[in-house]
């Protein structure tokens, strides 16, 4: 963002005379136009329609949002309030509006006195759309693949609080100008994609004001950016930092030194021989000096000897667990779904009609975090569960679901809960686990969890339409058997062309999540999408991992160690010094170096690490296609990795 300007405010009234700021402070003005000085220019709000435009310091004008797509009714008078805030209302809709400047951004908050819904802002530009699906996408707004094709966004709607890893989106034009949209009040907000003028992607946010859900306030911030594809994420990182809500791996390491072993470590779930002392010694003998090892809580979890061997090798090791599912103990299909007493069914999340909310995959029910929080001070259900899971000496913990965006409203009379309450309960229990000395990870950690989790699986994966359907096809994808090497993890799969393009085409990929949160957490792909699961994507996935300075994840058993052990070791050997130097640093720069977007560069820690990846087939600037060069500060020459040469 441009350097901060002095915050100034004026009320412009479309009459023969113009009120001065002093006069505006004394009198209510007709609802005509509100102007606020923001970083990089001046924002202009039309209270009649909520249309917002900006006049940049360069004299150029641009639209930040079209008029609201919902009828607002006639606005009330505009008032200047204390602190430079401007207020007006929409009496017909029961809405009060407040516009103000927040650290150089324009912020606009709508507060409702009744349940209602409004579709606003309505945004779009001829250029590129930045969307935090997984790690992040930068989508040319007229690209037919996204506007008309099998993976089209047009006609779809995402829940900002559940389906995006960061509560934002952005647009850029010409690589020099852009707008960042942040939604601090993400719960209750959707984002719908349509085709606007000229066939360009258009986005419309809609917020549901619901007293019972606690979503009667809706805030949107607008920031003028330099147009780089990661500018909205940089804006959000600043937003978190300004509020003391940006986590720090350095601080997490200070509080728990074991966390340092995440730096430079690859990740793997282990089965069969790979979860035995001999298997772990075999992995270390291959040269793997950093690894996070996870295991399921099935009938043959890791024993004390294997855990001791992993810790002796310098690895982190921890169980998979979830607090989200409860089943009848007599028929439960997983130990993690069995709870003492009447946790099931008494703790089930209840719909408005009183029925239990069916659990993932039609199994049992989702358990209420409010019920657990109410019971914890006296029954210690979660504390006992966690201690039992790490009785073998494990020093890490993967808690599925908790950090994701799928939140629940619970209508149970014994433990009512809003989605915001669910989020708060999850944060509280994750913080207790982290404070107990375990290195905590969770699934697809959303930004609100960055202060408590040290790592996550899923935030790096831009899941596209068709992936879940493919995974449900057990014949193609694999199932949960054989127990020692389940096909769902071990069976190699080739993605359909459109799915491969939507998820791994580097021309659309940008590190939004990394720009916002690198140095706060360690991000990886989904645990069922191991490096070996998608052989045709190996080169692109390896280059993306090195470019974004994040680990690859694997699934291991004895045969896998025999087939791929040397490749896994070589990848970790290359990654380790880069991540140990910069894994706790900020991602400070990302650029497309060529017009075709196949040559890309990242910089971490203001120059501690510079990585250049060539996703093409021909050499560019001396870097062969399908290879990556990394240079640590002080290196005489770059360190090169060509993943295809390892296979």
HUWOGI-V353925 format. One record per backbone hydrogen bond with DSSP energy under -0.5 kcal/mol. NH is the residue of the N-H (numbers start at 1). CO is the residue of the C=O. If there is no record, write none. Layout:
nh = (NH	NH)
co = (CO	CO)
This chain:
nh = (10	12	12	13	15	24	25	26	26	27	29	32	33	34	35	36	37	38	39	41	42	43	44	45	46	47	49	50	51	52	53	54	55	56	56	57	59	62	64	65	66	68	69	70	76	78	79	80	81	81	84	85	86	87	88	90	93	94	94	95	96	97	98	99	100	102	102	103	105	106	107	107	108	109	110	111	112	113	116	118	120	120	122	123	123	125	127	128	129	130	131	131	132	133	134	136	137	138	139	140	141	143	146	147	148	149	152	153	154	155	156	158	160	160	161	161	162	163	164	165	168	169	170	171	172	173	176	177	178	179	180	181	182	182	183	185	186	189	190	191	192	193	194	196	196	199	200	201	202	203	204	205	206	207	208	209	209	210	214	214	215	218	220	221	222	223	225	231	234	235	236	237	238	239	240	241	242	243	243	244	245	247	249	252	253	254	255	256	259	260	261	262	263	265	266	267	268	269	270	271	274	275	276	279	280	281	282	283	284	285	286	287	288	289	292	293	293	294	295	301	307	308	309	310	311	312	313	314	315	316	318	319	320	321	323	326	327	331	332	337	338	339	343	345	346	347	348	349	351	354	357	358	359	362	363	364	365	366	367	368	372	373	374	375	376	377	378	379	380	380	384	385	386	387	388	389	390	391	393	395	396	397	398	399	399	400	400	402	404	405	407	410	410	411	411	415	417	422	423	424	425	426	427	428	429	430	431	432	433	434	435	436	436	437	438	439	440	441	442	443	444	446	447	449	450	452	453	454	455	456	457	458	458	460	461	462	463	467	470	471	472	473	473	474	476	477	478	485	487	488	489	490	491	493	495	500	501	502	503	504	505	506	508	509	510	512	512	513	515	516	517	518	519	519	520	521	522	523	524	529	531	533	534	537	538	541	542	543	544	545	546	547	548	549	550	554	556	561	562	563	564	565	568	569	570	571	572	573	574	575	576	577	578	579	580	581	582	583	585	587	588	588	589	591	593	593	594	597	600	600	601	602	603	604	605	607	608	609	610	611	612	613	614	615	615	620	623	624	626	626	627	627	628	629	630	631	633	635	639	640	641	645	646	647)
co = (35	10	33	11	13	20	21	22	23	23	78	30	12	45	10	43	8	41	104	38	55	36	53	34	51	45	46	46	46	65	44	62	42	54	60	40	56	54	52	52	122	49	119	119	89	29	87	24	79	85	81	82	99	79	97	95	90	90	91	90	111	88	109	86	107	100	105	101	102	222	100	105	220	98	218	96	216	94	209	207	118	205	66	121	203	201	125	172	139	170	129	137	168	131	132	133	131	508	129	138	127	140	143	143	144	144	149	146	146	193	153	191	158	189	186	189	159	159	159	132	166	181	130	179	128	177	173	173	225	171	223	169	180	221	167	219	184	186	206	158	204	156	202	194	200	196	197	141	194	123	192	121	190	118	188	116	207	208	210	211	210	110	108	182	106	180	178	228	230	231	232	233	234	235	236	237	238	239	240	241	240	245	519	248	249	250	251	252	256	257	258	259	260	262	290	552	292	554	294	556	271	272	273	273	276	277	278	279	280	281	282	284	283	287	266	291	316	268	318	298	303	304	305	306	307	308	309	311	310	291	293	396	295	398	400	365	337	328	328	334	335	337	340	343	342	343	345	366	355	351	349	356	364	359	360	362	326	357	324	347	368	369	370	371	372	373	375	375	375	376	380	381	382	383	384	385	386	388	390	317	317	439	319	397	441	321	398	400	401	162	405	408	417	350	409	412	410	418	419	420	421	422	423	424	425	426	427	428	429	430	431	432	433	434	433	395	438	397	455	399	457	403	165	446	447	449	449	440	440	522	442	456	524	524	458	460	461	464	466	467	468	469	470	472	473	473	474	482	481	479	486	486	487	533	493	496	497	498	499	500	501	504	505	505	136	135	510	135	511	512	513	514	521	583	517	517	454	521	456	526	553	530	530	534	535	537	538	539	540	541	542	543	544	546	545	267	269	557	558	559	560	561	564	565	566	567	568	569	570	571	572	573	574	575	576	577	578	579	582	514	586	603	603	601	591	599	599	594	598	613	591	611	589	609	586	604	604	604	631	602	629	600	627	598	613	623	620	622	614	616	614	624	641	612	639	610	608	632	630	638	628	642	643	644)
